Amino acid sequence: MPLAYVASYVVIIGPVDLWHLLARPRIGELLRNTITLALACMASTAVLGVALAVLVERTDLPGRRLWHGLLVAPLAVPAFVNGYAWVSLDRSVHGFGGAFGVVTLSYYPLVYLPVVAMLRRLDPALEESAWSLGHSRVRTFGTVVLPQLRPALLGGALLVGLHLLAEFGALSLLRFPTFTTAIYDQYGSTFNGAAATAMAGVLVLLCLFLLLAELRMRGNRRYSRVGRGASRGTVPLPLGPWRWPLLATAGSVVVLAVGVPAFSLARWLVVGTSTEFPLGELGSALAATVVLALAGAVVTTLAAVPVVWLAVRHRGWASTVIERSTYVANALPGIVVGLALVVASLRLVPVVYQTAGLLVAAYAILFLPRAVVTVRAGLEQAPAVLDDVAHSLGAGPLATARRVTLPLIAPSLGAGAALVFLAISTELTATLMLSPIGTRTLATEFWSASSELRYGAAAPYALLLVLVSIPATVLLMRQESLSREGVPA
């Protein structure tokens, strides 16, 4: 629906006017900014996520369980809250450097978590076989371990790239113009503006490029196995004299990603001249955020299951097109998705306009890729032969799904729902456009205060956003820890 909305308005604009709208120096600048930031952050989050995952799971780092929790903690701090924290402390944090740093610190857990899960599920016998053949640990990691991490690594990096294409709040606070911030400005001045729709079309093309690139790099390899493999864990790599420098590195990441936002929030809560605690408004915004996020997480995760099932169990061009199509709207700003649903609802089903159901539908469209990537990583490692065995014993499709497949992918379902919950609780533009009259969430109230530079007034809402995100983050950690159990024989 959002794609049809963009395509129809592009056709209405016509090729001549479309060219005049896009062949401008400003569009070239926005294109350069968007592509540069997306590629840089995808690379940085991939490197940082894999490096930290290997440090925690494959070395004798002291307190590895504690470090795992601390390294996942940035998921509880929304990107625009992180940007608000840095900007309110130091106005020099802006532009490409500020955006690159804040986005990397906010989104590296999207790569770190799935890579940790796959490292825990790898059969250590594979690495031991390579060592017995004389391969060093470095060569073994490059030739044995890294190829097994490909689905998690590419899926996480794809999520980072797609999310960056649609990121608005953090980039607006950090004053780094991209297509999304420009589209929001255009729609703010001219509702349904032609220039904004043309830029949304460019975002769709960038999204398709990312999807094709990820699909080509992933290939058609299967990663499932039957049985637990070796029942023991891998032998951790002794860090030796590198222990303290690596501890300092991990500590620096935690301080920058979590410590700075925590300090900034505490500071503004204490010294902000506009700081106030309107309990009624805070409670109302908190309740609306939790209810909408829970409803959206359930609907989106359930919608991801048949898509992933087709993509993994019935591979082919049709299932690939279906799976890839779910990613397209994720690259569009929430305001474009919101406009598409406004137009469609008013023309086709006016009764759903400005209802919670329409808003939840927007959330499902925007954040379905988060659930798809996470659930697919789990189903990839659930062997299809187990389904065949169940069928041979007389179990029907529903019984097989309930007794065999669902228990295997339950951790992935929980992780996908948690990721969607985190995304919905911090969504801004679609919520502002589609929420029922009188409905205000923590994100919209925070944005209203911070955009007016009332940092003290924004701090209580930011604090509640972090507190709301903590349970979902803990659930993610818990579900990933269940992956230690491996795939049942």
C-alpha positions in Angstrom: 0.0 0.0 0.0 2.7 2.6 0.8 4.6 1.6 -2.3 1.4 2.0 -4.4 0.9 5.4 -2.8 4.4 6.5 -3.8 4.2 5.0 -7.3 0.8 6.5 -8.1 1.9 10.0 -7.1 5.2 9.6 -9.1 3.1 8.7 -12.2 0.8 11.7 -11.6 3.9 14.0 -11.3 5.1 12.8 -14.7 8.6 12.2 -16.0 9.5 15.8 -16.9 8.4 17.3 -13.6 9.9 14.4 -11.8 13.3 15.0 -13.4 13.2 18.7 -12.6 12.4 17.8 -8.9 15.2 15.3 -8.6 17.9 16.9 -10.8 18.8 19.6 -8.2 22.0 20.1 -6.2 20.0 19.7 -2.9 18.8 16.2 -4.0 22.4 15.2 -4.8 23.5 16.4 -1.3 20.7 14.4 0.4 21.5 11.3 -1.7 25.2 11.5 -0.8 24.4 12.1 2.9 21.9 9.2 3.0 24.1 6.7 1.2 27.3 7.6 3.1 25.8 7.5 6.5 23.9 4.2 5.8 27.0 2.4 4.4 29.3 3.8 7.2 26.9 2.8 10.0 26.2 -0.7 8.5 30.0 -1.3 8.3 30.7 0.1 11.8 27.8 -1.8 13.5 28.8 -5.0 11.7 32.4 -4.8 12.8 31.6 -3.7 16.4 28.8 -6.2 16.8 30.9 -9.2 15.6 34.0 -8.1 17.6 32.0 -7.7 20.8 30.2 -10.9 20.3 33.4 -12.8 19.7 35.0 -11.1 22.8 32.1 -12.2 25.0 31.5 -15.7 23.6 35.0 -16.9 22.5 37.5 -15.4 25.0 38.1 -15.7 28.8 36.9 -12.1 29.3 36.2 -11.7 33.1 32.5 -11.4 33.9 31.2 -12.3 30.5 27.5 -12.6 31.6 27.7 -9.1 33.0 29.3 -7.7 29.9 26.6 -9.4 27.8 23.9 -7.5 29.7 25.8 -4.2 29.5 26.4 -4.5 25.8 22.7 -5.2 25.1 21.6 -2.3 27.3 21.8 0.3 24.4 18.7 -1.2 23.0 16.8 0.3 26.0 18.0 3.8 24.9 16.1 5.0 21.8 18.3 6.6 19.2 16.6 10.0 19.4 17.0 9.9 23.2 20.7 9.1 22.7 20.9 12.0 20.2 19.1 14.3 22.7 21.5 13.3 25.4 24.6 14.2 23.4 23.2 17.4 21.8 22.0 18.7 25.2 25.4 18.2 26.7 27.6 19.3 23.8 26.2 21.4 20.9 29.3 20.5 18.8 27.9 17.0 18.4 26.1 17.3 15.1 26.6 16.7 11.4 28.0 13.5 9.9 30.4 12.8 12.8 27.7 13.1 15.4 25.1 11.1 13.5 27.7 8.3 12.7 28.7 8.0 16.4 25.2 8.2 17.9 23.7 5.8 15.3 26.5 3.3 15.7 26.2 3.3 19.5 22.4 2.9 19.3 22.2 0.2 16.7 25.2 -2.1 17.1 23.1 -4.5 19.3 21.0 -5.3 16.2 24.1 -7.1 14.9 25.6 -8.2 18.3 22.5 -10.1 19.5 21.9 -12.4 16.5 25.7 -13.0 16.2 25.9 -14.0 19.9 23.0 -16.4 19.4 24.6 -18.1 16.4 28.0 -18.4 18.1 26.3 -20.2 21.0 24.6 -22.6 18.7 27.7 -23.5 16.7 29.0 -27.1 17.1 32.5 -26.7 18.6 33.5 -29.9 16.8 33.6 -27.8 13.6 36.3 -25.5 15.0 38.2 -28.4 16.6 38.3 -30.2 13.3 39.9 -27.1 11.7 42.4 -26.9 14.5 43.3 -30.5 14.1 44.1 -29.8 10.5 46.6 -27.2 11.5 44.5 -24.1 11.0 45.2 -21.2 13.3 42.3 -19.6 15.4 42.2 -16.7 13.0 42.0 -18.8 9.9 39.4 -21.1 11.6 37.3 -18.0 12.4 37.5 -16.8 8.8 36.8 -20.1 7.1 34.6 -21.9 9.5 32.9 -19.6 12.0 32.3 -16.4 9.9 30.4 -18.2 7.1 28.1 -19.7 9.7 27.4 -16.2 11.0 26.4 -14.9 7.6 22.6 -14.9 8.1 22.8 -13.1 11.5 25.5 -10.7 10.3 23.8 -9.8 7.1 20.3 -9.7 8.6 21.5 -7.4 11.4 23.3 -5.1 9.0 20.3 -5.0 6.7 18.1 -3.9 9.6 20.6 -1.1 10.5 20.6 0.1 6.9 16.9 0.0 6.4 16.3 1.7 9.7 18.8 4.5 8.8 17.0 5.1 5.6 13.8 6.0 7.6 15.5 7.5 10.7 14.1 10.9 11.6 14.3 11.8 15.2 18.0 11.3 15.9 19.1 12.8 12.6 16.9 15.9 13.0 18.3 16.5 16.5 21.8 16.1 15.2 21.2 18.4 12.3 22.3 15.9 9.6 20.0 16.2 6.6 18.9 13.0 4.8 16.0 12.2 2.6 13.9 11.3 5.6 14.4 14.7 7.4 13.9 16.5 4.1 10.7 14.6 3.4 9.3 15.5 6.8 10.1 19.2 6.2 8.5 19.1 2.8 5.3 17.5 4.1 5.2 20.0 7.0 5.2 22.9 4.6 3.1 21.4 1.7 0.9 18.4 2.6 1.2 15.7 -0.2 4.0 17.7 -1.8 5.4 16.5 -5.1 9.0 16.9 -4.0 8.5 14.9 -0.9 6.8 12.0 -2.9 9.7 12.1 -5.4 12.2 11.8 -2.6 10.2 8.9 -1.1 10.5 7.2 -4.5 14.3 7.5 -4.3 14.2 5.9 -0.8 12.3 3.0 -2.3 15.0 2.5 -4.9 17.7 2.6 -2.2 15.8 0.0 -0.2 15.6 -2.3 -3.2 19.3 -2.0 -3.8 20.0 -3.0 -0.1 17.6 -5.9 -0.4 19.2 -7.2 -3.6 22.7 -6.8 -2.2 21.9 -8.7 1.0 20.1 -11.4 -0.9 23.1 -11.9 -3.2 25.6 -12.0 -0.3 23.5 -14.4 1.7 23.2 -17.0 -1.1 21.2 -20.2 -0.8 23.2 -22.1 1.9 21.3 -23.9 4.6 22.5 -23.6 8.2 20.4 -26.1 10.1 21.7 -29.3 11.7 20.2 -32.2 13.4 21.3 -32.9 17.0 23.1 -30.8 19.5 26.5 -31.5 18.2 29.1 -31.6 20.9 27.6 -31.2 24.4 30.6 -29.1 25.6 31.3 -25.5 25.0 34.2 -24.1 23.1 37.6 -23.6 24.8 37.8 -19.8 25.4 40.7 -18.0 23.9 43.1 -16.7 26.6 43.5 -12.9 26.3 46.8 -12.7 28.1 48.2 -9.2 28.1 45.3 -8.0 25.9 42.8 -8.5 28.7 43.0 -5.0 30.1 43.0 -3.1 26.8 40.0 -5.1 25.6 38.2 -4.6 28.9 38.8 -0.9 28.6 37.4 -1.0 25.0 34.2 -2.8 26.0 33.8 -0.4 29.0 34.2 2.6 26.7 31.4 1.3 24.5 29.1 0.9 27.4 30.0 4.3 28.9 29.4 6.1 25.5 26.2 4.2 24.7 24.6 4.0 28.1 26.5 6.1 30.6 26.3 9.4 28.7 22.5 9.2 28.1 22.0 8.2 31.8 24.1 11.2 33.0 22.4 13.6 30.7 18.9 12.5 31.8 19.9 12.7 35.5 21.4 16.2 34.9 18.3 17.6 33.2 16.0 16.1 35.7 17.9 17.9 38.5 18.9 21.3 36.9 16.5 21.8 34.1 14.5 25.0 34.5 11.5 23.5 32.5 11.6 20.2 34.4 8.2 19.2 35.8 6.4 15.9 36.6 2.8 16.1 35.4 1.8 12.7 36.8 -1.5 12.5 34.9 0.1 13.2 31.5 3.0 10.9 32.2 0.7 8.1 33.3 -1.6 8.5 30.3 1.4 8.6 27.8 3.0 5.6 29.5 -0.3 3.5 29.3 -0.8 4.4 25.7 2.8 3.5 24.8 2.7 0.1 26.4 -0.7 -0.9 25.1 0.1 0.1 21.5 3.6 -1.4 21.6 2.3 -4.7 23.0 -0.6 -4.9 20.4 1.8 -4.0 17.6 4.4 -6.5 18.7 2.0 -9.4 18.8 0.4 -8.6 15.4 3.7 -8.0 13.7 5.3 -11.2 15.0 2.4 -13.3 14.0 2.4 -11.8 10.6 6.1 -12.7 10.2 5.6 -16.4 10.8 4.0 -17.4 7.4 6.4 -15.1 5.5 9.4 -16.8 7.1 7.9 -20.2 6.7 7.6 -19.7 3.0 11.0 -18.2 2.6 12.8 -21.0 4.5 10.7 -24.1 3.9 9.5 -23.4 0.4 12.3 -21.6 -1.3 11.6 -20.2 -4.7 11.2 -16.9 -6.6 7.7 -16.4 -5.3 8.5 -16.9 -1.7 11.6 -14.7 -2.1 9.5 -11.9 -3.6 7.0 -12.1 -0.7 9.8 -12.0 1.9 11.7 -9.2 0.2 8.5 -7.1 -0.2 8.1 -6.8 3.5 11.3 -4.7 3.7 10.2 -2.0 1.3 8.1 0.1 3.6 10.7 -0.2 6.3 12.9 2.2 4.3 10.1 4.8 4.0 9.6 7.4 6.7 6.7 6.8 9.0 5.0 10.0 7.6 4.9 8.4 4.1 3.4 5.2 5.5 1.0 7.3 7.5 -0.2 9.3 4.5 -0.7 6.1 2.5 -2.9 4.7 5.2 -4.8 8.0 5.6 -5.6 8.1 1.9 -6.5 4.4 1.7 -8.7 4.5 4.8 -10.6 7.6 3.8 -11.3 6.3 0.3 -11.9 2.6 1.1 -12.8 2.1 4.8 -13.5 5.5 6.4 -14.7 3.9 9.6 -11.1 2.9 10.6 -9.7 6.4 10.1 -8.0 7.6 13.3 -8.5 4.3 15.2 -5.9 2.3 17.1 -6.3 -0.5 14.6 -5.1 1.6 11.7 -2.1 2.7 13.8 -1.3 -0.9 14.7 -1.4 -1.7 11.0 1.1 1.1 10.3 3.4 -0.4 13.0 3.1 -3.8 11.4 4.0 -2.4 8.0 6.9 -0.4 9.3 8.5 -3.0 11.6 7.7 -6.4 10.0 11.3 -6.7 8.8 12.6 -6.8 12.5 10.4 -9.8 13.2 11.1 -11.4 9.9 14.9 -11.2 10.2 14.9 -12.5 13.8 12.4 -15.4 13.2 14.2 -16.4 10.1 17.4 -16.8 11.9 15.7 -19.3 14.3 13.9 -21.2 11.5 17.1 -21.5 9.5 18.6 -23.6 12.3 15.4 -25.8 12.8 16.0 -28.8 10.4 13.2 -29.5 8.0 13.9 -33.2 8.4 12.3 -33.1 11.8 9.0 -32.0 10.2 9.3 -34.9 7.8 9.8 -37.3 10.7 6.7 -36.0 12.5 4.7 -36.4 9.3 5.9 -40.0 8.9 4.6 -40.7 12.4 1.2 -39.5 11.6 1.3 -35.9 12.8 -0.6 -33.4 10.7 0.7 -29.9 9.7 -0.8 -28.1 12.6 0.3 -30.7 15.1 3.9 -30.7 13.7 4.0 -26.9 13.9 2.8 -26.9 17.5 4.9 -29.8 18.8 8.0 -29.6 16.7 8.6 -26.3 14.9 7.2 -23.7 17.4 9.2 -25.0 20.3 12.4 -24.7 18.2 11.7 -21.1 17.1 10.1 -19.9 20.4 13.3 -17.9 21.4 13.3 -16.2 18.0 9.6 -15.4 18.3 10.2 -13.8 21.7 13.3 -11.9 20.4 11.4 -10.6 17.3 8.4 -9.5 19.5 10.8 -7.7 21.8 12.6 -5.9 18.9 9.2 -4.8 17.5 8.1 -3.6 20.9 11.2 -1.5 21.3 10.7 0.0 17.8 7.0 0.9 18.3 7.6 2.5 21.7 9.9 5.0 20.1 8.1 5.6 16.8 7.3 9.3 16.1 5.9 10.4 12.7 3.3 7.7 12.0 2.1 7.9 15.5 1.7 11.7 15.3 -0.4 11.3 12.1 -2.5 8.2 12.8 -3.1 8.1 16.5 -6.7 8.6 17.7 -7.6 12.1 18.9 -6.3 12.6 22.4 -3.8 9.7 22.3 -0.3 10.8 23.2 2.7 8.5 23.6 5.9 9.0 25.5 7.8 9.4 22.2 5.4 12.1 20.9 5.4 14.0 24.2 9.2 13.8 24.4 9.5 15.1 20.8 7.2 18.0 21.5 9.3 19.2 24.4 12.8 18.5 22.9 12.0 20.1 19.6 11.2 23.3 21.5 14.6 23.0 23.4 12.8 22.4 26.7 15.3 19.7 27.6 14.1 19.6 31.3 10.5 19.0 30.3 11.6 16.2 27.9 13.7 14.4 30.4 10.8 12.7 32.4 9.4 11.3 29.1 12.8 10.1 28.0 13.4 8.4 31.4 10.1 6.6 31.1 10.9 5.6 27.5 14.1 4.0 28.8 12.3 2.3 31.7 9.6 0.9 29.3 12.4 -0.5 27.0 14.2 -2.3 29.8 11.7 -5.3 30.1 11.9 -5.9 26.3 15.7 -5.7 26.5 15.8 -8.2 29.3 13.5 -10.5 27.3 15.9 -10.3 24.4 18.8 -11.3 26.6 16.8 -14.1 28.1 15.7 -15.5 24.7 19.3 -15.3 23.5 20.5 -17.2 26.5 18.1 -20.0 25.7 20.0 -20.5 22.5 22.7 -22.2 24.6 20.4 -25.2 24.6 20.9 -25.7 20.9 18.6 -27.6 18.6 16.9 -30.6 20.3 17.8 -34.0 18.8 
